[in-house]
Amino acid sequence: MARQWLDRALFEPRTVGQWLVYWAIIAAILSTTIELAVLSQYPDTYAGNQWFFDASHIFLTGFFTVELLLRLFCRPAPRQYLFTWQGAIDLIVLIPAWASFVFPISAASILWIRVLRLLRLVKAMALLKQAKRGNHEHLAVLSRLAPLFAVAVAIKTGMLFLEGIGYWPRITGLETIITVVGFAIGILLSSRLATVHSRIYGFDQSIQSLVGSTEAARAYADSDLLLKWLKEIHEIITSGGEDQGFGKVNQRLREQSGTKIPAPIYNAMQRDALYVLHRVRTRTPRVYTTLLLRLSAIYIFVLMATMPGVTGLLATILAIYAIGGMSVIINAMDKPYEVSDDSFVNADLSGIERYLHEEGGYTFHVPTSDE
């Protein structure tokens, strides 16, 4: 039982206690970045508190060693874990650290051993991406940005190290350009956010209008046929736009009841249905998204390269969270409805589902994160 609990805590946490273990590992990985930043940017502070950082080195090496042993203990096939990329990172980082306690090595070698710890940021990326599987909606954006955070922090910390030893050039004179480009990216993001917000709002309105016009049409046409027509629309929405027979049902409705239903009601039904189906299948033009992604990537890299010190590291993290977070939310809103673990912004289908359940006896299955 304890073995199973540890396996969950280290790989797929579910309970509060397991999440505490999980986040303790991530915190330990991120602390190596802070240590290296102090070492490279504030050598006097490091020298004055070397005993603390040496103790930290010993503690973290012991912590990650225990973590590796626990992962091997929990896995059904321990040797197989060592041949995964996560296991390989553990060994690449730990073997030089263990060797530093046995063999006399230079201070420069100690620095590079600590630089190797940046590889663990790649592992932290994988750990953070697990957060969205634990029904933690408030971590959804962070989990999607985890790869960007890991790569950017690793690159920037490497730059900090090179700055500290004098191998990274000081680039000046780009402050105005960075400000203007950042403002332009903000304008692009805000305009796109306004567009997708109006589209998803219109989608919600059309869903409610469909329910209302269907209810009104039931006084003039076959009730079962109308409910089946509405159910087909629901299935297309939840399938991401895949037509599962709506065309035939719509043709039958037109042939059997098109003349019986008053024109204003029938036209409203068809208009809203066509809008909803069109909206489910269409996305923002790819050229816009591609331009925005490339411009954001260039902007963040230039920010990392030109803004020195820990200030540059913090600015990079904030830029990724702001630009990347808005991009993630906008991309999610661009899809009105998506049934997956990655979905956290969906149109509200509760009205149509409640109506179909109450009037037609239909039931709806909501997938869980384990499926």
N, C-alpha and C positions, 0 to 999 in steps of 0.2 A: 504493500500500500504506500509506504514512504517512498519507494522507488518510483512508483507511478506519479506521485505528487511532485517529486523533484523533476521528473521528465516533463511534466506539464509546465512547471515553473521555468524551466530552462529553454523550452521550445515553443509551447503554445499555452501561455497562462490563461486561467479562467477566474480563479478566486482572488480575493484581495491579497492574501498572503503570497500567492504565486506572482501577482503583479509587483509586489514589493521586492521580491527577489529579482525579478526581471529588470526593474528600473534601477536597482542597486548595481547590476552589471553594466547597464548603459552609463550610469553616473561614473563608474570607475573608468570606463573607456574614455569618456569625455574629459575626465580629470587629467589624463595624460596630455591632452592638447593644452590645457592651462599650464601644466608644468613646463612643457617645451616652450611656450610663449614667454614665460618668465625667464627661463634659462637663456633664450636668445635675445630678448629685448631688455632685460634688466639684470645684467651679469653681476652688478654690485649687490643687488638684493639677493640674488642666488648665492653668491659667495658668502654673504653675511649670515645666511640661513641654510648653509649646505647640509648641516646635520638633519634638518627637517626634510630636505629633498632626497637625501640618501635614504632616510627612513621610509619616505614615500615610495622610493624605487623598490626597496625590499618588500614593503607591504603589498604593492601592486603586483609584483612578480609572484608573491605567495598567493595573492587573491586569484590571479588568473590561472595559476597552477591548480589550485583547488577547484576552480570552475571547470577546467579541462578534465580533471579526474572525475568530477561529478557527471559531466556529460558522457564520458566513457562508461561510467558505472550505470547510467540510466538507459543507454541505448541497448536494444536487443542484440545488435552486432557492433561492439565497440570499435573494432578495427576499421569498419566501413566509415565511421565518422571521421577518422584521421585522413581518409582519402577524399573527403568532401572539401570544398573550398574554404569553408569556415574552419574545419580542423587543420587545414594547411596553414591558414593565417595564424592560428594558435601556436603551431610548432615554429613557424618562421620567426615569430615575435619572442617566444619563450626560450628557445634553444640558446640564442646569443645572451639573453639575460641570465640564464643559468650558468653559462660559461663565464660570465663576468665575475661570478662569486668564487670561481675555482682558479681561473688563470689571471695573472696580473696583466691588465691591459691599460692603455693610455687613456687620458681624459677625453681625447678626441673620439676614441672608440666608444666610450661611455655615451657620448652625445649621439653618435649614430645609432647605438642600440635603442636609445630613447626615441630617435626619429622613426625607427622601425615600428614603434607603437602606433604610428599614424595608420598603419594597415588595419588596425582594429576599428578604425572609423568605418571601413567598408562593412565590417561585421555589425557595427552599430546600426548601419543603414538597414540591414536585413532584420535586425531585432525590432527597430522602430516600425518597419512595414507590417509586423505582426499585430501592431496595436489596433488596426482596423478590424481584425478578426475577433476582437474581444468585446464587441458592442460598445466601444468607447467612442461615441460620435464626436466628442469634443477633440479627439485626437485624429480625426479622419484627414484633415488638411495636413497636419504635421506628418502623418505617416506617408502621405503621398510625396511630400517634399523631402522625406528622409534621404533618398539617394542624392539629391542636390546638396543638402546640408553636409552629408558625409564627404562628398567629393570636394566641395568648395572649402570646407574647413581644413581638409587634408592638404589641399594645394596652398591655401593661405598660410597655414602653420608652417609648411615647408618654406614659403617665402619669408616668413618671420625668422626662421632659422638662418636662411641665407643672408637676410638683412643684418642679423646679429653678428655674423662672422665676416661681414663686409663684401659679400659676393652678389648682392642684389642692388641694381642701380636705383638711385632716387629719381623718379620721373615727376617733373613739376610742369605747371602751366596748363593742365587739362581741367582745372576745376570748373571753369565756365562751361566747357563742352559737356562735362559729366552732368552738370546741373540742367543744361538745356535738353540733353538726351533723356535724362530721368523724367523731366517734365513732359516730354513728348510721349514717353511710354505711359505715363499716368493718364494723359489725354486719350490715347488709344484704348487703354483698358477701361476707362470710365465710359467712353462712347459705346464700346462693345457690351459692357455691363448693362447699360440702359437699353440696348437693343434686345439682348436675350431676356432681360427682365420683362419687357413689354410683350415679348413673344410667349413666354411661359404664363404670364398673366392672361393673355388672350386665349391661350390653350385651356386654362382653368375655366374661363368664362364660357368657352364653347362646350366644354364637358357638361357644365350645369345647364346650359341652354338645350343641349341634346336631351337631357333627362326631362326637362320641362316640355319640349315639343313632342317627345315620345308619349308622355302622359296625356297631352292634349289630343294626339292622334288616335289614341286607343278608343276614343268615343266614336270613331268613324271606320276603323279598320280592325283586322284580326289581331287581337291582343298578343297571342303567342308569337305570331310572325314579327310584330314590332319589337317584342322583348328579345327574340332571337337576333334580330337586326342590330339591336343595341349591344347584345352580348358579343357579337362578332366584332364590333368596333372596339370593345374592351379588350378582346383577345389580340387584336392587331396592335393596340397600344402597348400591352404588357409583353408582347413578343418582339418589340422594337421595330415594328413596321411590316412584319411578315403577314401577307394576306392569307387567311386560312379558310376562305370561303365567303367573304363579304360580298364579292361581286355577284355571286349567284343569289344570295339572300336579298341584296338590293334590287336585283332585276325582278325577282319574284314580288317584292313589295311594290315596285313600280307597276308591274302588270296587273296585280290583283287589287291594289288599293290606291294606286296613284291618282285615280280620278275621284275616289271616295273621300280622301283627306282634303280638306280645304287648301287651296293653293298657298296662302301665307304660311300655314303650318308645315306643309310638305316642303316648300322651298327652304324654310328655316332649317328643317331636318337635314336636307341634302347639303346646304351651305355649310352648316357646322360640321357635319360628318366629313365632307371633303377637306375642310380646313384642318381638322384634327388629324386625318390620315396624312395629309401633306406635311404637316408640322412634325409628325413622328419620324418621317423619312428624310427630312432635309436637315442640313447642318450649315453653319457659317462657312463661306468659301474657304478652302484650305489655304489659298494664297495669303489671306489675312492672318491666319494662325501661324503659318510658317514665318512670315515677316516679323510678327511679334515675338516669336520664340527666338529667332536669330538675333534680333535687336536686343532682347533682354539678356541673352547669353553673352553677347559682346559687351554690353553695359556692365554686367556683374564682373566679368573678367578684367575689364579696364579699371573698375573700382578696386578690385583686389590688388592689381599690379601697381597702382599709383598711390593709394592711400596707405601710408606706412603704419607699422606698429599694431598694437592691440586695437587701436581705434579703427584701423582698416578691417580687422577681423570682425569687430562688432558691426561695422557698417555693412559688411558683406552678408552677415547673418540676417540683419534687418531687411536688406534689399531682397534677399531670397524669400524671406517670409512675406514681405509686402507684395512684391511682383508675382512671385510664384503662387502665393495663397490666392490672390485675386484671379490669376489664370486658371487655377484648379477649380475654383467656384464657378467661374464663367463657363468653362468647358462642361462642368456638370449640369449647369442650367441649360446649356445648348441642347441637351438631350431631355425631352420632357419627361420621359419615364424609362428607367433602366433597372431591371431586376438582377442585381449582383451584389457581391460584398463591397464593391467599389462605389456603389451608388449611395449618395447622401443628400442629394437635392432632386426630389421627384415631384411631379405634378400630383395634386390631390385627387385621387380616384375614389375616395370614400363615398361621395355622393352617388356616383353611378353604381358602385358595388352594393351599397345599401339598398338602392332602389331595385336592382335586379334580384337581390336576395329576398326582399319583402314581397315583391310583386310576381317574381318568376320562380322563386325557390332555388336560385343558383347559389352555389357556395364558391368561395375563393380561397385558394391556398397561398399563404404568405411564406416564401422560402426563408429559412433561417440561415445564419452565418455558417452552420456546420454542413450545409448541403452544397 
